[in-house]
Amino acid sequence: MSHRVTLIPGDGIGPEVTRAAQVVAAATGVAFDWEVVEAGEPAIRASGTPLPDSVLDSIRKNRVAIKGPITTPIGSGFRSVNVALRQQLDLFASVRPARAIAGVGTRYPETDLIVVREATEGLYSGVEHWVDREHSAAETVNVITRKASDRIVRFAFELARREHRRRVTGVHKANIMKTTGGLFQTAFREMAKNYPDIASDERLVDNLAMQLAKKPSEYDVIVTTNLFGDILSDLAAGLAGGLGIAPGALFGDGMALFEPVHGSAPKYAGQDKANPVAEILSLELLLRHLGEAQAAERVWRAVWETIAERKVVTYDLALPGYTEHPVPASSCSAMAAEIARKVPLVDLSAPRPTYSAARDDAGVDKNLEA
């Protein structure tokens, strides 16, 4: 059976990393029927809008999509296509796994956690305005609803149960944001009572950031509001090895969209040098969602082996601190081809590989710029 999936190449490095994911997808033997639609800068050039109705219609029809990064102008220009997709399709649950896979470049090789982020409201949803005619003061509206809080917390507990995770941590700032943060806190506490088989606890967002930097292995599933989730998921990605290896997924009612966490890195566009791993691991999450568990596991292990060997890796994974000995940087397409070559050779009967220790001298991450 062929899976019909909407494919949004995006802009910047998006077309390169999505092509890399397609190469790896072909190596799995799983049949895909890609429906390619354009959003972002290519769509502006073609139709005058960064998010044509055809994109939304395709995702609504196919119910599953994978996309490359799309540029969000800083301070001016069109509003975020990513935010618009989440709101228009009600993709309320952003799921961002942080799994150590980058080897010696990972300070915390035991990191294996998931950040679950409410993705449709809160401070990140773009509801803001000027408060005076002189444009000397601006205001952002932080709308938190009980309905959205309940469903994201429920989603996190159901995910933890399904993935055999041991604990869910609710993250807020209810000590200062007593109304909005307090509403989310109340929703978390009351929902946790319905899941006695799963441990639960709470953290203030600033305290959790500090705790993650000290001992990420103590955390399992983290559920929080929109802006806090965006920040904490990038922090978790850094603990696991960098944005270049961080996949993501968005879920709504019977609908799912898979995308890397990193940005479009426009200065690298067309150079065939971007790290394709985050996009390829987003494909892995897509395969799991489609019920293709063995193919997904082959992709994950092929990525792990390619990075561990350090023979065919992109520039960011060849930096000092990510490898004990200097290695030449490979192109995006070459790394994708190497991962694809390994996919059918994976021995699924062998234990899943892990790293037992981190290097003390791991270098500063230089992954893709958003």
C-alpha positions, 0 to 999 in steps of 0.5 A: 500500500502506498501512503499519500503524504503532503510534502512541503519543501519550504524555503532556505535549506528546506528543499535540500533537506526534504530531498534528503529525507525522500532519498532515505524514505525510498531506501526503506521500501515503504511506498510513498505518493508525495503530493508536493505543495509550496509554502513560504517564499516560493509560494509568494513568488508564485501566488503572492501569499506565503500560505496558499489555500492549496497547502491547507487543502492538501493536508486536510485531504491527506491527513498527514504531511512532512515539511521543510523549514520555512523562513519567518522574517524577524521584526517585519514581513509576513507572519509565521507560516508555521504558526498559521499552519498550526492555527488553521489546522488546529495542530494543537500538540507540538511533540519534540523528542530530544534523543542523544544521537550525536556521539562525542558532541553530546554532553548528556548522552543519556538524554531521552525526553519529549517536550509536548508543547501547546501550539495554538494559543499563549504568548507565541500565537502572535496576538499583539498590537501597539498601545499608542499612536506613536508606536512607543509601546507594544503589547502581546496577549497571553490567552490560555484557555481551559479547553486547550490546557486540558487537551494538551495535558491529556495528550501528554499523559496519553503519549507517556502511556503509549510510549511506556514513559514513566513521568509527566512534568507540568511546566508553568510560571504560576507563581507570577502569572497567577491567572494564566499560569494558574489555569494551566497548573490547575488543568495539569493537576486535575488531569494527572488524577486520571492517570494514576499509573504515571508519575507526575510533578510540576516545575516553574519554567526557569527552575526547569531550565536550570534542572535540565542543564544539570541532570536531563536524565531525570525528565521524561515527558514535559508538557507546557504552554506555547512559548515555554515549550518553544524555548525548552525544546531548543534547550533539550535539543542542545542537550541531545546534540544540537538543532541539526538532529532535532525532529518534531511533529504536530498533531491535531484531530486525526491530522499530523505534520512532521518537521525539523525543529531548526530554521531555514538557514537561508545563508546556506540555501543551495550550498548542499551543506545543511545537516539533513538529520533533523528532517530525516528523523522527522521522517522516522516519526512520520513512519512510526505514525503510519504504523511502519515501525520497522522502517522507522527503526531502520532509519533511526539506527542508520542515522546513529551509525552514520554519525557514530562512524564520522566518515560521511557527516556534514560540517557541523558534525565534523567540528572539533568537539564532535569528533576526536580526530578532524574529518572532512565535511561531507555534503547534505546529499552525500550524508543522506545517501550514506544513511540511505545505504545503511537503512536496508543493512540494519540488523533489527535483532541487535540491541539499540545502540546507546552512548555510555559516557559523554566527553568533558571537552565537547565543543560548542554546538554550531548547528543550523541557524534559524 
